[in-house]
Amino acid sequence: MSPSSPLPRREFLLRAASAAAVATIPVPLPAAAAHGLTLGLSQYSLKGLFAAKTLDPLDYPAFARREFGITELDLWEGGLPADRIDDERYLAALRKRAADAGTHLFLLMAGVVDATGGAGKAKKKAKPADHARSIERSAQLGCRYVRFFVSAPGGDRAAAVARCAEALAPLADRAQALGLTTAIEPGASALTQDGAFLAELMRAMRHPHCRLMPDFGKLRGDIYAGTEAMMPHAAVISAKTHEFDAAGNQIDFDYFRLMRIVAAAGFRGIVAIEWEGRKLDPVAGVRASRNLIERALAAL
């Protein structure tokens, strides 16, 4: 059975019991505010609910506020109806639903910018025109950021930086014209899963509307060093989580250490939960993620 399929009652009850062990009494959200941070939520965290059609994207803003107390929300293009993603009335309705729920759509997650000249093996590709359309969608939704991956060519590192900068600059210019900023997330190629490479790319571009989106789960190698390298250029943080131990801690990496890196960098902005686990249902997974982040921030 796929993770997004409806669960038999027995399995649902077992997962609910597991969730209760992990998602204990929530730590109040002001722990984030005390450090100048705001907890956000990625729509991707609830992809199982959208796939099962138990949650409609139009209801996502109200659902997120009611269930999690989170008001800064990102959207994922793959989580919107394919036949309505270019329907301006639908985008306007989604933006209104967010406002009516007292929430804000701060970012749209788009696809891969291929800087390899066609020689790369990006997991996801889009025509250049699609990228411009993603920026326009973001503006229509009232977002501040649009997220892209970039696929870098292998070989010479300096040449790869130059190729990535050349591919991203026009998109950053377009975003700037519409009052947005592009946020580059690690992924799509070996070099662009290296936080130091992405930081080098930002220094080469020096574009005020092209920044980074550290994602703990997308970095390879030393994720702590990679996160630290990216932080001076961070626009928003994707707080990836997968699975939790009995104490409610992430088993893949040390969130307490990561939040110390974020705080030490003087970051003031959105830390968006992006739960991608399988052992909990999406609601329990987001709650467990929120609790972990709040505990880590409270310990600073």
C-alpha positions as CSV (number, residue, x, y, z in Angstrom):
1,M,0.0,0.0,0.0
2,S,1.4,3.5,-0.8
3,P,1.8,6.0,2.0
4,S,-0.9,8.1,0.5
5,S,-3.5,5.3,0.3
6,P,-6.4,5.2,2.9
7,L,-5.3,3.1,5.9
8,P,-7.1,0.1,7.2
9,R,-8.6,0.8,10.7
10,R,-6.1,-1.5,12.5
11,E,-3.1,0.2,10.9
12,F,-4.6,3.6,11.5
13,L,-5.0,2.9,15.2
14,L,-1.4,1.6,15.5
15,R,-0.1,4.7,13.8
16,A,-2.2,6.9,16.0
17,A,-0.8,5.2,19.1
18,S,2.7,5.8,17.8
19,A,1.9,9.4,17.1
20,A,0.7,9.8,20.7
21,A,4.1,8.7,21.9
22,V,5.9,11.2,19.8
23,A,3.6,14.2,19.7
24,T,3.2,14.9,23.3
25,I,1.8,18.1,24.7
26,P,2.9,20.8,22.2
27,V,5.4,23.3,23.2
28,P,3.9,26.8,22.7
29,L,4.8,28.5,19.5
30,P,6.3,31.6,21.2
31,A,9.6,29.7,21.6
32,A,10.2,30.5,17.9
33,A,9.1,34.1,18.3
34,A,11.5,34.6,21.1
35,H,14.3,34.0,18.7
36,G,12.8,36.2,15.9
37,L,11.7,33.2,14.0
38,T,8.3,32.2,12.6
39,L,7.2,28.6,12.2
40,G,5.8,27.9,8.7
41,L,4.4,24.8,7.0
42,S,5.1,23.3,3.6
43,Q,2.1,21.9,1.7
44,Y,4.3,19.0,0.8
45,S,4.1,17.8,4.4
46,L,0.4,16.9,3.8
47,K,0.8,15.4,0.4
48,G,-0.8,12.1,1.5
49,L,-4.0,13.9,2.4
50,F,-4.1,15.7,-1.0
51,A,-3.4,12.4,-2.8
52,A,-6.1,10.6,-0.9
53,K,-8.4,13.6,-1.6
54,T,-9.3,13.9,2.1
55,L,-8.0,17.5,2.0
56,D,-8.7,20.0,-0.8
57,P,-5.9,22.5,-1.5
58,L,-8.5,25.3,-1.1
59,D,-9.1,24.1,2.5
60,Y,-5.3,23.8,3.3
61,P,-4.9,27.3,4.8
62,A,-7.8,26.9,7.3
63,F,-6.8,23.3,8.0
64,A,-3.2,24.4,8.8
65,R,-4.2,27.1,11.2
66,R,-6.8,24.9,12.9
67,E,-4.7,21.8,13.3
68,F,-1.2,23.3,13.9
69,G,-1.6,27.0,14.8
70,I,0.6,27.8,11.8
71,T,-0.2,30.8,9.7
72,E,2.8,31.1,7.3
73,L,2.3,28.5,4.5
74,D,4.1,27.5,1.4
75,L,2.5,25.9,-1.7
76,W,3.8,23.1,-3.9
77,E,3.0,23.2,-7.6
78,G,2.5,19.5,-7.6
79,G,-0.1,19.8,-4.8
80,L,-2.3,22.1,-6.9
81,P,-4.8,20.7,-9.4
82,A,-3.0,20.3,-12.7
83,D,-6.0,21.5,-14.7
84,R,-6.4,24.7,-12.6
85,I,-2.8,25.7,-11.9
86,D,-3.0,28.3,-14.7
87,D,-6.5,29.4,-13.9
88,E,-6.2,32.9,-12.5
89,R,-9.6,32.6,-10.8
90,Y,-8.5,29.5,-8.9
91,L,-5.3,31.1,-7.8
92,A,-7.2,34.2,-6.6
93,A,-9.6,31.9,-4.7
94,L,-6.8,30.1,-3.0
95,R,-5.2,33.5,-2.0
96,K,-8.5,34.6,-0.7
97,R,-9.0,31.4,1.3
98,A,-5.6,32.0,2.9
99,A,-6.5,35.6,3.8
100,D,-9.9,34.5,5.2
101,A,-8.2,31.9,7.4
102,G,-5.8,34.5,8.8
103,T,-2.8,32.9,7.0
104,H,-0.3,34.0,4.4
105,L,1.1,32.1,1.4
106,F,4.8,33.0,1.6
107,L,6.4,30.7,-1.1
108,L,5.6,28.6,-4.1
109,M,7.7,25.5,-4.6
110,A,8.6,25.2,-8.3
111,G,10.9,22.9,-10.3
112,V,14.4,22.5,-11.6
113,V,16.5,25.1,-13.5
114,D,18.8,23.1,-15.8
115,A,22.2,24.8,-16.0
116,T,23.8,21.7,-17.6
117,G,23.1,22.7,-21.2
118,G,21.1,19.5,-21.6
119,A,23.9,17.2,-20.4
120,G,22.7,16.8,-16.9
121,K,20.4,14.2,-15.3
122,A,18.1,16.5,-13.3
123,K,15.3,14.5,-11.6
124,K,12.8,17.0,-12.8
125,K,13.0,19.3,-15.8
126,A,10.9,22.2,-17.1
127,K,11.1,24.4,-20.1
128,P,12.5,27.9,-19.4
129,A,9.0,29.4,-20.0
130,D,7.7,27.2,-17.2
131,H,10.0,28.9,-14.7
132,A,8.8,32.4,-15.7
133,R,5.2,31.1,-15.3
134,S,6.0,29.8,-11.8
135,I,7.2,33.3,-10.8
136,E,4.0,34.8,-12.2
137,R,1.9,32.2,-10.2
138,S,3.8,33.2,-7.1
139,A,3.0,36.8,-7.6
140,Q,-0.7,36.0,-8.2
141,L,-0.8,34.0,-5.0
142,G,0.7,36.9,-3.0
143,C,3.9,35.0,-2.2
144,R,7.2,36.6,-1.4
145,Y,9.4,33.7,-2.6
146,V,9.5,31.2,-5.4
147,R,11.6,28.1,-4.8
148,F,13.8,26.5,-7.5
149,F,16.3,23.7,-7.6
150,V,19.3,24.1,-10.0
151,S,21.1,21.3,-11.8
152,A,24.8,22.1,-12.2
153,P,27.1,20.4,-14.7
154,G,29.9,18.2,-13.3
155,G,33.6,18.8,-13.8
156,D,35.2,22.2,-13.1
157,R,33.6,23.9,-10.1
158,A,34.2,27.4,-11.3
159,A,32.6,26.7,-14.6
160,A,29.7,25.1,-12.9
161,V,29.2,28.2,-10.7
162,A,29.3,30.4,-13.9
163,R,26.7,28.2,-15.7
164,C,24.3,28.2,-12.7
165,A,24.6,32.0,-12.3
166,E,23.9,32.5,-16.0
167,A,20.8,30.3,-15.7
168,L,19.4,31.8,-12.5
169,A,20.1,35.5,-13.2
170,P,17.2,36.1,-15.6
171,L,14.8,34.4,-13.2
172,A,16.0,36.5,-10.3
173,D,15.5,39.6,-12.6
174,R,12.0,38.6,-13.4
175,A,11.2,37.9,-9.7
176,Q,12.6,41.3,-8.8
177,A,10.4,43.0,-11.3
178,L,7.4,41.4,-9.7
179,G,8.5,42.1,-6.1
180,L,9.6,38.5,-5.4
181,T,12.8,36.7,-4.5
182,T,14.0,33.3,-5.9
183,A,15.0,30.8,-3.2
184,I,17.4,28.1,-4.3
185,E,17.1,24.8,-2.5
186,P,19.8,22.1,-2.4
187,G,19.1,19.3,-4.9
188,A,19.0,18.1,-8.5
189,S,22.7,17.5,-8.9
190,A,25.7,16.5,-6.8
191,L,27.3,20.0,-6.7
192,T,24.0,21.7,-5.8
193,Q,23.5,19.4,-2.8
194,D,26.7,21.0,-1.4
195,G,25.9,24.0,0.8
196,A,29.4,25.5,0.2
197,F,28.9,25.4,-3.6
198,L,25.5,27.1,-3.3
199,A,27.1,29.8,-1.0
200,E,29.8,30.2,-3.6
201,L,27.1,30.6,-6.3
202,M,25.4,33.4,-4.2
203,R,28.7,35.3,-3.8
204,A,29.3,35.1,-7.6
205,M,25.8,36.3,-8.4
206,R,25.5,39.0,-5.8
207,H,21.8,39.4,-6.8
208,P,19.6,40.8,-4.1
209,H,16.6,38.7,-5.4
210,C,18.4,35.3,-5.6
211,R,18.9,33.7,-2.2
212,L,19.1,30.2,-0.7
213,M,16.7,27.9,1.1
214,P,18.6,25.5,3.3
215,D,17.0,22.1,3.5
216,F,18.5,19.8,6.1
217,G,17.4,16.7,4.3
218,K,18.5,17.7,0.8
219,L,22.2,18.5,1.8
220,R,24.8,15.7,1.3
221,G,28.0,15.2,3.3
222,D,28.3,17.3,6.4
223,I,24.9,18.8,6.7
224,Y,25.9,21.0,9.6
225,A,28.8,22.6,7.7
226,G,26.6,22.8,4.6
227,T,23.8,24.6,6.6
228,E,26.3,27.0,8.2
229,A,27.7,27.9,4.8
230,M,24.3,28.6,3.4
231,M,22.9,30.7,6.3
232,P,24.4,34.1,5.3
233,H,22.4,33.8,2.1
234,A,19.2,32.2,3.5
235,A,15.8,33.6,2.7
236,V,13.8,30.9,4.3
237,I,14.6,27.5,5.9
238,S,13.0,24.2,5.0
239,A,13.0,22.2,8.2
240,K,12.9,18.6,6.8
241,T,12.0,15.8,9.1
242,H,11.6,12.1,8.4
243,E,11.3,9.8,11.4
244,F,11.4,10.2,15.2
245,D,12.7,8.2,18.0
246,A,10.8,7.5,21.2
247,A,12.0,10.8,22.7
248,G,10.6,12.7,19.8
249,N,14.0,13.5,18.2
250,Q,14.7,13.3,14.5
251,I,16.7,10.1,13.8
252,D,18.6,11.5,10.8
253,F,20.2,14.5,12.3
254,D,20.5,16.7,15.4
255,Y,17.8,19.4,15.4
256,F,19.2,21.0,18.5
257,R,22.6,21.5,16.7
258,L,20.9,22.7,13.6
259,M,18.8,25.3,15.4
260,R,21.9,26.5,17.2
261,I,23.5,27.1,13.7
262,V,20.4,29.0,12.6
263,A,20.3,31.2,15.7
264,A,24.1,31.8,15.6
265,A,23.8,33.1,12.0
266,G,21.3,35.8,13.2
267,F,18.6,34.5,10.9
268,R,15.2,36.1,11.4
269,G,12.6,34.6,9.2
270,I,10.5,31.5,8.5
271,V,11.5,28.0,9.5
272,A,9.0,25.9,7.5
273,I,8.2,22.3,8.5
274,E,8.5,19.8,5.7
275,W,7.6,16.4,7.0
276,E,8.4,13.5,4.7
277,G,8.2,10.5,7.0
278,R,6.2,7.3,6.6
279,K,5.6,5.9,10.1
280,L,3.2,8.7,11.2
281,D,0.2,10.0,9.4
282,P,0.7,13.5,8.0
283,V,-1.0,15.4,10.8
284,A,0.9,13.6,13.5
285,G,4.2,14.0,11.5
286,V,3.7,17.8,11.4
287,R,2.9,18.0,15.0
288,A,5.9,15.9,16.0
289,S,8.1,18.2,13.8
290,R,6.6,21.3,15.3
291,N,7.2,20.0,18.8
292,L,10.8,19.1,18.1
293,I,11.6,22.5,16.5
294,E,10.1,24.3,19.5
295,R,12.0,22.2,22.0
296,A,15.2,22.8,20.1
297,L,14.6,26.6,20.1
298,A,13.5,26.7,23.7
299,A,16.8,25.0,24.6
300,L,18.9,27.8,23.0
